[in-house]
Amino acid sequence: PIRPAGTNTQQPTAQQSSGTQTVPVPAPTQTMATQLPVAELKHNALVDFDGNRDDARWFISTADMYFNVLQLTHSISDTAKIAFVLQHMKEKEAATWSLAKQQAAAKTRPFTLGTWDAFKKDFDAAFVSAEDQAEACSKIQRFRQENRSISNYVTEFEALLTRCNYSDPDEHIALIPQGLNQKTIQMMHFENLPTTMAGWFQTLRDYEKAAVQLMDNRQE
């Protein structure tokens, strides 16, 4: 089996023990990131949103993806993220909502637009239909890995989780291992089970990365 290493910070090594090879998953590396101001975000990376509910989920998900990719090399504050998105809400109902957000923020001392997670929840409440949320919450309860790769399973699970807009996602943490297929469960060995959604997502991605590395090493 391939064994995630939990909090072990030692460099990963392949060990042969009783015919079974274990590959510790490397701990996340800490890198210095450059703070990126909102003025340097590329405005053509996001199409303007006018409040059309058919486009709401695509709009906020595209913004989230753009920020996640940038954060591989840069640090982006929540204020910069929110300001960037508000600048793309210029028409119709979206413009009215954006203006209200800006006016409320202008009254805060010190100035703040809040957190990105809170902003997304407010956006969903305003523009994502209750039917869409209910459908996602129903689907996530029976969502299974089946023949998906681990990374695809995690990505689709995260998308459903965002649409569900749970007040406390970690209360539903049991849904993640519940959906894994037997092959994945049998090959993984947990010294300590993750206690948060984010911990599960990272553990699964680290496991898949270690498995790919092991296969590459065997082919050399």
N, CA, C and O of each residue as an XYZ file, in Angstrom:
880
protein
N       0.838     -1.206      0.000
C       0.000      0.000      0.000
C       0.864      1.243      0.000
O       2.037      1.197      0.369
N       0.277      2.358     -0.417
C       0.982      3.628     -0.409
C       0.522      4.393      0.802
O      -0.675      4.616      0.983
N       1.461      4.799      1.636
C       1.150      5.308      2.964
C       1.391      6.810      3.045
O       2.538      7.246      2.948
N       0.311      7.638      3.225
C       0.548      9.045      3.476
C       1.318      9.203      4.772
O       1.084      8.471      5.733
N       2.237     10.159      4.799
C       3.135     10.274      5.936
C       2.635     11.179      7.041
O       3.339     11.384      8.029
N       1.425     11.734      6.901
C       0.877     12.591      7.944
C       1.730     13.813      8.135
O       1.951     14.581      7.198
N       2.211     13.998      9.346
C       2.990     15.197      9.651
C       4.490     14.976      9.507
O       5.272     15.862      9.851
N       4.908     13.827      9.011
C       6.323     13.539      8.836
C       6.943     14.534      7.862
O       6.479     14.664      6.729
N       7.990     15.236      8.295
C       8.624     16.245      7.445
C       9.886     15.743      6.781
O      10.548     16.512      6.083
N      10.257     14.455      6.973
C      11.438     13.919      6.335
C      11.202     13.745      4.849
O      10.065     13.610      4.396
N      12.297     13.751      4.093
C      12.175     13.557      2.661
C      11.644     12.158      2.386
O      12.028     11.218      3.081
N      10.754     11.986      1.373
C      10.181     10.679      1.078
C      11.239      9.692      0.629
O      12.118     10.024     -0.166
N      11.146      8.475      1.147
C      12.053      7.415      0.718
C      11.244      6.164      0.473
O      10.255      5.909      1.159
N      11.663      5.386     -0.504
C      10.992      4.129     -0.777
C      11.605      3.061      0.110
O      12.828      2.939      0.180
N      10.776      2.293      0.783
C      11.255      1.271      1.687
C      10.667     -0.069      1.276
O       9.498     -0.162      0.902
N      11.496     -1.106      1.350
C      11.024     -2.448      1.056
C      10.886     -3.187      2.371
O      11.879     -3.395      3.068
N       9.661     -3.594      2.727
C       9.425     -4.273      3.996
C       8.454     -5.414      3.782
O       7.283     -5.215      3.462
N       8.989     -6.650      3.971
C       8.169     -7.855      3.800
C       7.494     -7.877      2.444
O       6.350     -8.315      2.318
N       8.207     -7.399      1.421
C       7.662     -7.455      0.067
C       6.696     -6.345     -0.253
O       6.170     -6.300     -1.365
N       6.437     -5.426      0.700
C       5.480     -4.350      0.462
C       6.199     -3.022      0.439
O       6.925     -2.694      1.377
N       6.010     -2.250     -0.621
C       6.684     -0.975     -0.734
C       5.778      0.143     -0.266
O       4.628      0.239     -0.693
N       6.294      0.990      0.611
C       5.525      2.125      1.097
C       6.203      3.403      0.667
O       7.429      3.502      0.695
N       5.414      4.378      0.273
C       5.954      5.659     -0.161
C       5.324      6.756      0.671
O       4.145      7.063      0.494
N       6.097      7.364      1.593
C       5.534      8.472      2.365
C       5.176      9.640      1.467
O       5.901      9.952      0.523
N       4.062     10.281      1.760
C       3.667     11.463      1.016
C       4.427     12.656      1.568
O       4.396     12.877      2.778
N       5.106     13.432      0.737
C       5.893     14.567      1.236
C       5.005     15.624      1.848
O       3.889     15.864      1.387
N       5.516     16.257      2.901
C       4.793     17.362      3.512
C       4.807     18.536      2.551
O       5.767     18.697      1.798
N       3.746     19.376      2.557
C       3.704     20.531      1.667
C       4.899     21.437      1.896
O       5.270     21.706      3.038
N       5.502     21.907      0.817
C       6.648     22.799      0.929
C       6.180     24.226      1.091
O       5.193     24.635      0.478
N       6.882     24.989      1.912
C       6.554     26.379      2.139
C       7.380     27.244      1.199
O       8.607     27.151      1.197
N       6.734     28.074      0.410
C       7.438     28.950     -0.510
C       7.049     30.391     -0.241
O       5.919     30.686      0.147
N       8.005     31.280     -0.453
C       7.734     32.693     -0.293
C       6.958     33.178     -1.509
O       7.395     32.964     -2.639
N       5.821     33.824     -1.300
C       4.992     34.288     -2.402
C       4.985     35.810     -2.428
O       5.036     36.461     -1.385
N       4.923     36.367     -3.631
C       4.873     37.804     -3.798
C       3.425     38.280     -3.694
O       2.544     37.741     -4.363
N       3.175     39.296     -2.851
C       1.830     39.843     -2.718
C       1.431     40.519     -4.017
O       2.152     41.383     -4.515
N       0.292     40.136     -4.570
C      -0.145     40.664     -5.857
C      -1.272     41.667     -5.639
O      -2.329     41.283     -5.138
N      -1.085     42.945     -5.998
C      -2.140     43.945     -5.833
C      -3.233     43.763     -6.868
O      -3.005     43.183     -7.929
N      -4.425     44.260     -6.555
C      -5.564     44.077     -7.451
C      -5.307     44.718     -8.812
O      -5.822     44.239     -9.823
N      -4.520     45.792     -8.856
C      -4.249     46.474    -10.123
C      -3.501     45.586    -11.109
O      -3.551     45.828    -12.315
N      -2.812     44.566    -10.618
C      -2.034     43.697    -11.501
C      -2.794     42.442    -11.925
O      -2.276     41.635    -12.697
N      -4.004     42.273    -11.431
C      -4.821     41.141    -11.873
C      -5.319     41.426    -13.293
O      -5.683     42.557    -13.614
N      -5.330     40.416    -14.119
C      -5.717     40.583    -15.520
C      -7.237     40.623    -15.645
O      -7.917     39.632    -15.376
N      -7.756     41.762    -16.049
C      -9.209     41.925    -16.087
C      -9.871     41.108    -17.186
O     -11.064     40.818    -17.103
N      -9.112     40.730    -18.217
C      -9.713     39.900    -19.263
C      -9.784     38.432    -18.856
O     -10.254     37.595    -19.625
N      -9.316     38.118    -17.641
C      -9.397     36.733    -17.161
C     -10.805     36.391    -16.706
O     -11.120     35.219    -16.498
N     -11.662     37.402    -16.548
C     -13.014     37.181    -16.061
C     -13.991     38.009    -16.873
O     -13.818     39.219    -17.022
N     -15.019     37.356    -17.398
C     -16.055     38.045    -18.170
C     -17.023     38.722    -17.206
O     -17.340     38.172    -16.152
N     -17.494     39.918    -17.567
C     -18.418     40.647    -16.697
C     -19.695     39.860    -16.451
O     -20.161     39.108    -17.307
N     -20.251     40.053    -15.253
C     -21.470     39.361    -14.826
C     -22.562     40.392    -14.589
O     -22.336     41.385    -13.898
N     -23.753     40.168    -15.159
C     -24.831     41.154    -15.036
C     -25.955     40.721    -14.103
O     -26.967     41.410    -13.979
N     -25.773     39.571    -13.443
C     -26.801     39.106    -12.519
C     -27.634     37.955    -13.055
O     -28.506     37.441    -12.354
N     -27.373     37.544    -14.298
C     -28.095     36.415    -14.884
C     -27.777     35.143    -14.098
O     -26.624     34.716    -14.044
N     -28.792     34.545    -13.493
C     -28.558     33.395    -12.624
C     -28.069     32.166    -13.367
O     -27.479     31.271    -12.763
N     -28.305     32.113    -14.661
C     -27.783     30.987    -15.439
C     -26.262     31.046    -15.544
O     -25.616     30.025    -15.778
N     -25.687     32.239    -15.371
C     -24.240     32.407    -15.491
C     -23.537     32.526    -14.146
O     -22.309     32.587    -14.092
N     -24.301     32.558    -13.066
C     -23.729     32.870    -11.749
C     -22.690     31.847    -11.304
O     -21.591     32.221    -10.895
N     -23.022     30.571    -11.380
C     -22.103     29.547    -10.916
C     -20.821     29.553    -11.746
O     -19.726     29.410    -11.203
N     -20.959     29.717    -13.061
C     -19.780     29.755    -13.928
C     -18.911     30.963    -13.588
O     -17.687     30.839    -13.536
N     -19.507     32.114    -13.358
C     -18.765     33.347    -13.075
C     -17.920     33.220    -11.809
O     -16.718     33.486    -11.842
N     -18.525     32.824    -10.710
C     -17.792     32.778     -9.440
C     -16.784     31.630     -9.431
O     -15.730     31.744     -8.806
N     -17.092     30.528    -10.114
C     -16.153     29.408    -10.188
C     -14.938     29.769    -11.030
O     -13.818     29.369    -10.713
N     -15.158     30.530    -12.111
C     -14.043     30.981    -12.949
C     -13.117     31.902    -12.168
O     -11.895     31.809    -12.281
N     -13.709     32.794    -11.373
C     -12.902     33.682    -10.533
C     -12.091     32.879     -9.523
O     -10.906     33.139     -9.315
N     -12.735     31.912     -8.908
C     -12.061     31.082     -7.907
C     -10.889     30.332     -8.527
O      -9.810     30.268     -7.938
N     -11.093     29.767     -9.706
C     -10.030     29.043    -10.392
C      -8.868     29.968    -10.738
O      -7.707     29.595    -10.570
N      -9.170     31.165    -11.217
C      -8.124     32.136    -11.565
C      -7.268     32.460    -10.340
O      -6.040     32.489    -10.427
N      -7.911     32.700     -9.213
C      -7.169     33.013     -7.995
C      -6.341     31.816     -7.521
O      -5.202     31.983     -7.085
N      -6.907     30.615     -7.605
C      -6.181     29.420     -7.165
C      -4.917     29.199     -7.983
O      -3.880     28.820     -7.439
N      -4.999     29.435     -9.285
C      -3.823     29.280    -10.145
C      -2.779     30.343     -9.813
O      -1.591     30.036     -9.718
N      -3.209     31.573     -9.639
C      -2.274     32.653     -9.309
C      -1.566     32.396     -7.982
O      -0.393     32.730     -7.813
N      -2.302     31.797     -7.043
C      -1.735     31.584     -5.719
C      -0.664     30.497     -5.688
O      -0.043     30.272     -4.649
N      -0.440     29.824     -6.808
C       0.678     28.897     -6.894
C       2.004     29.654     -6.852
O       3.029     29.110     -6.439
N       1.971     30.912     -7.283
C       3.208     31.703     -7.343
C       3.100     33.057     -6.650
O       4.116     33.715     -6.427
N       1.883     33.486     -6.304
C       1.700     34.794     -5.699
C       0.769     34.699     -4.492
O       0.011     33.741     -4.340
N       0.848     35.697     -3.657
C      -0.081     35.827     -2.543
C      -1.124     36.876     -2.912
O      -0.776     37.975     -3.343
N      -2.401     36.538     -2.743
C      -3.486     37.459     -3.095
C      -4.384     37.629     -1.878
O      -4.903     36.646     -1.349
N      -4.568     38.835     -1.441
C      -5.414     39.075     -0.274
C      -6.880     38.893     -0.629
O      -7.260     39.014     -1.793
N      -7.699     38.604      0.364
C      -9.131     38.489      0.137
C      -9.717     39.804     -0.364
O     -10.634     39.808     -1.186
N      -9.193     40.906      0.127
C      -9.676     42.211     -0.329
C      -9.435     42.388     -1.819
O     -10.308     42.883     -2.533
N      -8.254     41.987     -2.300
C      -7.946     42.092     -3.731
C      -8.868     41.202     -4.553
O      -9.339     41.610     -5.615
N      -9.129     39.987     -4.072
C     -10.017     39.069     -4.788
C     -11.415     39.672     -4.927
O     -11.990     39.696     -6.015
N     -11.945     40.154     -3.817
C     -13.314     40.675     -3.820
C     -13.417     41.935     -4.670
O     -14.365     42.091     -5.441
N     -12.439     42.838     -4.531
C     -12.456     44.065     -5.326
C     -12.408     43.746     -6.812
O     -13.093     44.386     -7.610
N     -11.598     42.755     -7.186
C     -11.484     42.349     -8.584
C     -12.828     41.854     -9.115
O     -13.240     42.231    -10.211
N     -13.503     41.019     -8.347
C     -14.792     40.475     -8.781
C     -15.844     41.579     -8.858
O     -16.620     41.624     -9.813
N     -15.878     42.467     -7.869
C     -16.865     43.554     -7.875
C     -16.701     44.451     -9.094
O     -17.680     44.999     -9.600
N     -15.466     44.604     -9.569
C     -15.220     45.416    -10.756
C     -15.790     44.784    -12.022
O     -15.934     45.451    -13.046
N     -16.113     43.498    -11.944
C     -16.707     42.801    -13.091
C     -18.217     42.632    -12.944
O     -18.836     41.862    -13.678
N     -18.799     43.348    -12.002
C     -20.254     43.330    -11.803
C     -20.759     44.751    -12.046
O     -20.973     45.512    -11.103
N     -20.946     45.099    -13.319
C     -21.174     46.492    -13.709
C     -22.580     46.780    -14.230
O     -22.948     47.939    -14.422
N     -23.352     45.744    -14.456
C     -24.625     45.968    -15.134
C     -25.793     45.324    -14.381
O     -25.640     44.334    -13.666
N     -26.955     45.927    -14.575
C     -28.229     45.395    -14.103
C     -28.182     45.039    -12.618
O     -27.648     45.800    -11.812
N     -28.737     43.891    -12.259
C     -28.852     43.501    -10.854
C     -27.485     43.325    -10.194
O     -27.323     43.621     -9.010
N     -26.501     42.845    -10.958
C     -25.170     42.648    -10.394
C     -24.549     43.977     -9.989
O     -23.877     44.055     -8.961
N     -24.765     45.029    -10.789
C     -24.212     46.339    -10.470
C     -24.819     46.884     -9.181
O     -24.113     47.479     -8.367
N     -26.114     46.686     -8.992
C     -26.779     47.141     -7.769
C     -26.213     46.425     -6.548
O     -25.956     47.048     -5.518
N     -26.022     45.128     -6.669
C     -25.479     44.328     -5.564
C     -24.038     44.733     -5.268
O     -23.645     44.853     -4.107
N     -23.257     44.942     -6.323
C     -21.860     45.355     -6.155
C     -21.773     46.711     -5.458
O     -20.945     46.897     -4.566
N     -22.606     47.639     -5.851
C     -22.597     48.964     -5.239
C     -22.927     48.888     -3.752
O     -22.308     49.573     -2.937
N     -23.900     48.055     -3.405
C     -24.275     47.899     -1.993
C     -23.100     47.348     -1.180
O     -22.858     47.785     -0.055
N     -22.374     46.386     -1.758
C     -21.201     45.824     -1.090
C     -20.139     46.896     -0.864
O     -19.552     46.983      0.214
N     -19.899     47.705     -1.884
C     -18.880     48.735     -1.789
C     -19.262     49.804     -0.763
O     -18.413     50.280     -0.010
N     -20.533     50.176     -0.740
C     -20.985     51.188      0.205
C     -20.897     50.689      1.644
O     -20.542     51.443      2.550
N     -21.222     49.412      1.846
C     -21.118     48.835      3.183
C     -19.666     48.774      3.635
O     -19.362     49.043      4.797
N     -18.776     48.423      2.723
C     -17.354     48.334      3.057
C     -16.776     49.709      3.380
O     -15.902     49.836      4.237
N     -17.266     50.732      2.694
C     -16.748     52.089      2.899
C     -16.996     52.586      4.318
O     -16.312     53.500      4.781
N     -17.953     52.006      5.004
C     -18.287     52.426      6.362
C     -17.464     51.697      7.419
O     -17.515     52.048      8.598
N     -16.709     50.689      7.004
C     -15.941     49.906      7.981
C     -14.654     50.616      8.364
O     -14.033     51.284      7.538
N     -14.260     50.468      9.618
C     -13.005     51.026     10.124
C     -12.307     49.986     10.986
O     -12.840     49.631     12.037
N     -11.137     49.478     10.593
C     -10.463     49.794      9.332
C     -11.207     49.220      8.137
O     -12.041     48.328      8.290
N     -10.911     49.724      6.966
C     -11.618     49.301      5.765
C     -11.443     47.805      5.522
O     -10.338     47.269      5.613
N     -12.550     47.146      5.212
C     -12.483     45.722      4.871
C     -13.658     45.348      3.980
O     -14.761     45.878      4.119
N     -13.402     44.440      3.078
C     -14.461     43.865      2.249
C     -14.871     42.486      2.760
O     -15.702     41.812      2.151
N     -14.279     42.071      3.887
C     -14.589     40.761      4.440
C     -13.706     39.681      3.856
O     -12.717     39.970      3.182
N     -14.062     38.439      4.114
C     -13.277     37.308      3.615
C     -13.835     36.819      2.283
O     -15.007     37.028      1.967
N     -12.981     36.168      1.517
C     -13.396     35.626      0.221
C     -14.458     34.549      0.391
O     -15.414     34.496     -0.383
N     -14.303     33.689      1.397
C     -15.298     32.635      1.623
C     -16.660     33.229      1.956
O     -17.682     32.766      1.449
N     -16.680     34.252      2.804
C     -17.944     34.891      3.158
C     -18.560     35.582      1.947
O     -19.777     35.567      1.763
N     -17.714     36.181      1.132
C     -18.197     36.845     -0.087
C     -18.872     35.835     -1.017
O     -19.945     36.100     -1.559
N     -18.239     34.687     -1.195
C     -18.816     33.671     -2.080
C     -20.165     33.175     -1.555
O     -21.085     32.923     -2.333
N     -20.274     33.040     -0.254
C     -21.559     32.619      0.326
C     -22.632     33.673      0.076
O     -23.769     33.336     -0.253
N     -22.276     34.947      0.230
C     -23.230     36.024     -0.045
C     -23.619     36.042     -1.522
O     -24.783     36.247     -1.867
N     -22.631     35.824     -2.386
C     -22.898     35.787     -3.828
C     -23.861     34.657     -4.165
O     -24.821     34.844     -4.914
N     -23.593     33.489     -3.604
C     -24.467     32.344     -3.862
C     -25.890     32.627     -3.390
O     -26.857     32.315     -4.084
N     -26.006     33.219     -2.206
C     -27.330     33.514     -1.662
C     -28.092     34.486     -2.560
O     -29.317     34.416     -2.661
N     -27.361     35.394     -3.213
C     -28.004     36.405     -4.046
C     -28.306     35.920     -5.460
O     -29.323     36.301     -6.039
N     -27.429     35.081     -6.023
C     -27.543     34.789     -7.457
C     -27.689     33.314     -7.825
O     -28.122     32.999     -8.934
N     -27.337     32.413     -6.921
C     -27.470     30.986     -7.242
C     -28.829     30.511     -6.739
O     -29.177     30.729     -5.579
N     -29.581     29.874     -7.595
C     -30.951     29.497     -7.257
C     -30.990     28.450     -6.155
O     -30.075     27.639     -6.014
N     -32.062     28.483     -5.381
C     -32.252     27.497     -4.321
C     -32.362     26.096     -4.906
O     -31.967     25.116     -4.273
N     -32.906     26.007     -6.128
C     -33.034     24.706     -6.778
C     -31.665     24.121     -7.085
O     -31.447     22.922     -6.915
N     -30.741     24.964     -7.538
C     -29.387     24.507     -7.839
C     -28.699     24.028     -6.569
O     -28.024     22.999     -6.575
N     -28.868     24.771     -5.481
C     -28.251     24.392     -4.216
C     -28.824     23.075     -3.713
O     -28.079     22.203     -3.264
N     -30.144     22.926     -3.785
C     -30.784     21.699     -3.306
C     -30.343     20.493     -4.137
O     -30.130     19.405     -3.602
N     -30.208     20.699     -5.461
C     -29.772     19.606     -6.336
C     -28.356     19.167     -5.980
O     -28.068     17.971     -5.936
N     -27.463     20.143     -5.723
C     -26.081     19.827     -5.375
C     -26.004     19.090     -4.046
O     -25.246     18.129     -3.913
N     -26.783     19.532     -3.060
C     -26.763     18.885     -1.749
C     -27.286     17.455     -1.824
O     -26.820     16.577     -1.098
N     -28.249     17.230     -2.697
C     -28.763     15.875     -2.881
C     -27.730     15.001     -3.586
O     -27.547     13.837     -3.231
N     -27.056     15.568     -4.588
C     -26.077     14.800     -5.362
C     -24.859     14.446     -4.536
O     -24.322     13.348     -4.679
N     -24.400     15.363     -3.657
C     -23.174     15.104     -2.900
C     -23.380     13.975     -1.898
O     -22.422     13.299     -1.521
N     -24.610     13.767     -1.466
C     -24.903     12.701     -0.512
C     -24.687     11.320     -1.124
O     -24.392     10.361     -0.410
N     -24.832     11.220     -2.433
C     -24.678      9.919     -3.101
C     -23.526      9.916     -4.106
O     -23.413      9.010     -4.932
N     -22.672     10.939     -4.026
C     -21.562     11.057     -4.978
C     -20.509      9.995     -4.690
O     -20.103      9.821     -3.541
N     -20.062      9.284     -5.725
C     -19.095      8.205     -5.593
C     -17.950      8.390     -6.590
O     -18.131      8.958     -7.667
N     -16.775      7.901     -6.211
C     -15.594      8.019     -7.069
C     -15.766      7.218     -8.351
O     -15.456      7.709     -9.436
N     -16.259      5.988     -8.234
C     -16.424      5.085     -9.367
C     -15.108      4.976    -10.155
O     -14.088      4.587     -9.586
N     -15.116      5.314    -11.452
C     -13.889      5.158    -12.239
C     -13.118      6.469    -12.391
O     -12.229      6.571    -13.237
N     -13.449      7.455    -11.589
C     -12.731      8.732    -11.637
C     -11.347      8.589    -11.003
O     -11.140      7.757    -10.120
N     -10.409      9.407    -11.464
C      -9.143      9.502    -10.756
C      -9.395     10.196     -9.430
O     -10.436     10.825     -9.243
N      -8.445     10.084     -8.510
C      -8.620     10.732     -7.208
C      -8.729     12.241     -7.370
O      -9.571     12.874     -6.732
N      -7.885     12.824     -8.218
C      -7.924     14.279     -8.391
C      -9.259     14.734     -8.977
O      -9.788     15.771     -8.579
N      -9.802     13.969     -9.916
C     -11.102     14.328    -10.489
C     -12.218     14.178     -9.464
O     -13.151     14.981     -9.423
N     -12.113     13.139     -8.636
C     -13.104     12.947     -7.572
C     -13.097     14.137     -6.613
O     -14.149     14.669     -6.261
N     -11.899     14.546     -6.196
C     -11.783     15.662     -5.262
C     -12.293     16.953     -5.894
O     -13.006     17.721     -5.248
N     -11.931     17.194     -7.153
C     -12.356     18.420     -7.832
C     -13.876     18.504     -7.947
O     -14.464     19.551     -7.680
N     -14.511     17.401     -8.346
C     -15.963     17.398     -8.499
C     -16.650     17.486     -7.137
O     -17.696     18.120     -7.003
N     -16.057     16.846     -6.130
C     -16.621     16.924     -4.782
C     -16.570     18.372     -4.281
O     -17.539     18.868     -3.705
N     -15.436     19.047     -4.503
C     -15.292     20.445     -4.072
C     -16.322     21.333     -4.760
O     -16.881     22.237     -4.141
N     -16.571     21.074     -6.047
C     -17.546     21.880     -6.789
C     -18.953     21.705     -6.206
O     -19.693     22.676     -6.046
N     -19.308     20.467     -5.895
C     -20.615     20.216     -5.284
C     -20.706     20.867     -3.907
O     -21.740     21.424     -3.538
N     -19.618     20.788     -3.158
C     -19.587     21.370     -1.813
C     -19.805     22.882     -1.870
O     -20.516     23.447     -1.039
N     -19.190     23.525     -2.855
C     -19.370     24.966     -3.023
C     -20.813     25.303     -3.343
O     -21.364     26.262     -2.802
N     -21.431     24.520     -4.221
C     -22.823     24.771     -4.587
C     -23.772     24.518     -3.427
O     -24.811     25.170     -3.316
N     -23.420     23.578     -2.564
C     -24.277     23.284     -1.405
C     -24.321     24.458     -0.429
O     -25.341     24.722      0.207
N     -23.186     25.158     -0.327
C     -23.114     26.325      0.549
C     -23.432     25.971      2.001
O     -24.155     26.700      2.680
N     -22.879     24.831      2.478
C     -23.078     24.438      3.872
C     -22.491     25.507      4.801
O     -21.439     26.077      4.513
N     -23.174     25.772      5.909
C     -22.666     26.754      6.867
C     -21.373     26.259      7.521
O     -20.488     27.056      7.831
N     -21.267     24.939      7.731
C     -20.050     24.344      8.278
C     -19.750     23.063      7.504
O     -20.223     21.991      7.880
N     -18.963     23.164      6.421
C     -18.688     21.991      5.587
C     -18.086     20.820      6.354
O     -18.336     19.666      6.007
N     -17.293     21.099      7.400
C     -16.620     20.017      8.117
C     -17.608     19.103      8.852
O     -17.251     17.990      9.239
N     -18.841     19.565      9.044
C     -19.849     18.706      9.662
C     -20.222     17.546      8.742
O     -20.806     16.558      9.186
N     -19.884     17.669      7.465
C     -20.234     16.656      6.472
C     -19.001     15.908      5.971
O     -18.994     15.368      4.865
N     -17.962     15.886      6.802
C     -16.680     15.323      6.399
C     -16.765     13.835      6.060
O     -15.979     13.343      5.251
N     -17.708     13.116      6.668
C     -17.823     11.676      6.421
C     -18.191     11.362      4.980
O     -18.017     10.226      4.537
N     -18.695     12.341      4.239
C     -19.087     12.102      2.853
C     -17.878     11.817      1.954
O     -18.017     11.143      0.933
N     -16.710     12.317      2.317
C     -15.540     12.145      1.445
C     -15.084     10.689      1.395
O     -15.062     10.110      0.309
N     -14.714     10.060      2.537
C     -14.311      8.645      2.460
C     -15.456      7.743      2.043
O     -15.232      6.685      1.453
N     -16.675      8.147      2.340
C     -17.841      7.353      1.972
C     -17.926      7.151      0.465
O     -18.424      6.127     -0.002
N     -17.436      8.136     -0.302
C     -17.539      8.052     -1.755
C     -16.371      7.388     -2.447
O     -16.445      7.120     -3.646
N     -15.277      7.110     -1.718
C     -14.105      6.496     -2.344
C     -14.389      5.057     -2.743
O     -15.120      4.347     -2.051
N     -13.811      4.628     -3.857
C     -14.021      3.229     -4.254
C     -13.106      2.309     -3.455
O     -12.153      2.764     -2.823
N     -13.398      1.027     -3.489
C     -12.672      0.051     -2.656
C     -11.201     -0.043     -3.015
O     -10.366     -0.272     -2.140
N     -10.867      0.132     -4.296
C      -9.467      0.052     -4.716
C      -8.652      1.151     -4.039
O      -7.548      0.908     -3.553
N      -9.203      2.352     -4.012
C      -8.502      3.470     -3.380
C      -8.351      3.235     -1.886
O      -7.280      3.461     -1.323
N      -9.413      2.786     -1.246
C      -9.394      2.560      0.202
C      -8.374      1.484      0.573
O      -7.644      1.628      1.554
N      -8.323      0.402     -0.215
C      -7.418     -0.698      0.089
C      -5.955     -0.305     -0.102
O      -5.088     -0.812      0.610
N      -5.665      0.581     -1.042
C      -4.287      0.957     -1.323
C      -3.766      2.037     -0.391
O      -2.557      2.195     -0.224
N      -4.688      2.781      0.217
C      -4.262      3.843      1.122
C      -4.204      3.317      2.555
O      -5.015      2.487      2.967
N      -3.231      3.819      3.293
C      -3.122      3.459      4.704
C      -3.038      4.752      5.509
O      -2.129      5.556      5.302
N      -3.981      4.954      6.422
C      -4.015      6.190      7.190
C      -3.490      5.964      8.599
O      -4.022      5.147      9.350
N      -2.442      6.697      8.946
C      -1.982      6.685     10.332
C      -2.913      7.541     11.188
O      -3.223      7.197     12.329
N      -3.348      8.656     10.617
C      -4.292      9.546     11.285
C      -5.278     10.057     10.247
O      -4.876     10.623      9.230
N      -6.565      9.861     10.497
C      -7.568     10.329      9.557
C      -7.642     11.855      9.595
O      -7.585     12.443     10.675
N      -7.766     12.502      8.441
C      -7.934     13.958      8.418
C      -9.194     14.358      9.189
O     -10.172     13.611      9.225
N      -9.163     15.517      9.791
C     -10.298     15.979     10.610
C     -11.034     17.151      9.983
O     -11.990     17.663     10.566
N     -10.599     17.589      8.788
C     -11.264     18.680      8.084
C     -11.409     18.317      6.608
O     -10.717     17.435      6.099
N     -12.319     19.009      5.937
C     -12.474     18.820      4.498
C     -11.166     19.126      3.784
O     -10.717     18.356      2.935
N     -10.557     20.257      4.134
C      -9.304     20.653      3.481
C      -8.216     19.605      3.701
O      -7.419     19.329      2.805
N      -8.191     19.023      4.906
C      -7.216     17.983      5.198
C      -7.420     16.754      4.335
O      -6.454     16.161      3.855
N      -8.665     16.371      4.136
C      -8.958     15.231      3.261
C      -8.526     15.518      1.828
O      -7.886     14.682      1.190
N      -8.875     16.701      1.321
C      -8.524     17.037     -0.054
C      -7.017     16.977     -0.257
O      -6.542     16.436     -1.255
N      -6.257     17.539      0.698
C      -4.801     17.555      0.578
C      -4.223     16.148      0.681
O      -3.320     15.790     -0.075
N      -4.738     15.348      1.613
C      -4.257     13.983      1.787
C      -4.474     13.152      0.533
O      -3.579     12.416      0.116
N      -5.644     13.258     -0.068
C      -5.944     12.490     -1.270
C      -5.064     12.921     -2.435
O      -4.576     12.083     -3.195
N      -4.864     14.217     -2.574
C      -4.017     14.700     -3.668
C      -2.562     14.289     -3.460
O      -1.871     13.932     -4.414
N      -2.098     14.340     -2.208
C      -0.724     13.917     -1.913
C      -0.548     12.429     -2.191
O       0.489     12.007     -2.704
N      -1.563     11.634     -1.851
C      -1.498     10.200     -2.111
C      -1.382      9.924     -3.609
O      -0.565      9.109     -4.036
N      -2.206     10.607     -4.398
C      -2.164     10.370     -5.844
C      -0.815     10.781     -6.421
O      -0.277     10.101     -7.295
N      -0.268     11.895     -5.934
C       1.037     12.353     -6.393
C       2.117     11.320     -6.072
O       2.984     11.040     -6.900
N       2.055     10.753     -4.852
C       3.026      9.740     -4.454
C       2.876      8.475     -5.289
O       3.871      7.837     -5.634
N       1.642      8.111     -5.615
C       1.408      6.916     -6.417
C       1.969      7.077     -7.824
O       2.567      6.151     -8.373
N       1.773      8.256     -8.403
C       2.314      8.528     -9.736
C       3.836      8.488     -9.710
O       4.460      7.934    -10.614
N       4.436      9.076     -8.672
C       5.891      9.076     -8.549
C       6.431      7.658     -8.426
O       7.462      7.332     -9.015
N       5.741      6.813     -7.664
C       6.160      5.423     -7.504
C       6.135      4.691     -8.839
O       7.055      3.937     -9.158
N       5.075      4.915     -9.622
C       4.983      4.265    -10.930
C       6.089      4.743    -11.845
O       6.662      3.948    -12.590
N       6.403      6.044    -11.802
C       7.481      6.571    -12.643
C       8.820      5.951    -12.258
O       9.632      5.617    -13.120
N       9.039      5.800    -10.951
C      10.303      5.220    -10.477
C      10.443      3.769    -10.930
O      11.539      3.324    -11.270
N       9.343      3.042    -10.936
C       9.391      1.641    -11.354
C       9.695      1.493    -12.832
O      10.252      0.481    -13.260
N       9.325      2.515    -13.623
C       9.540      2.439    -15.066
C      10.949      2.829    -15.449
O      11.385      2.556    -16.568
N      11.686      3.478    -14.518
C      13.049      3.892    -14.825
C      14.028      2.701    -14.791
O      15.223      2.877    -15.028
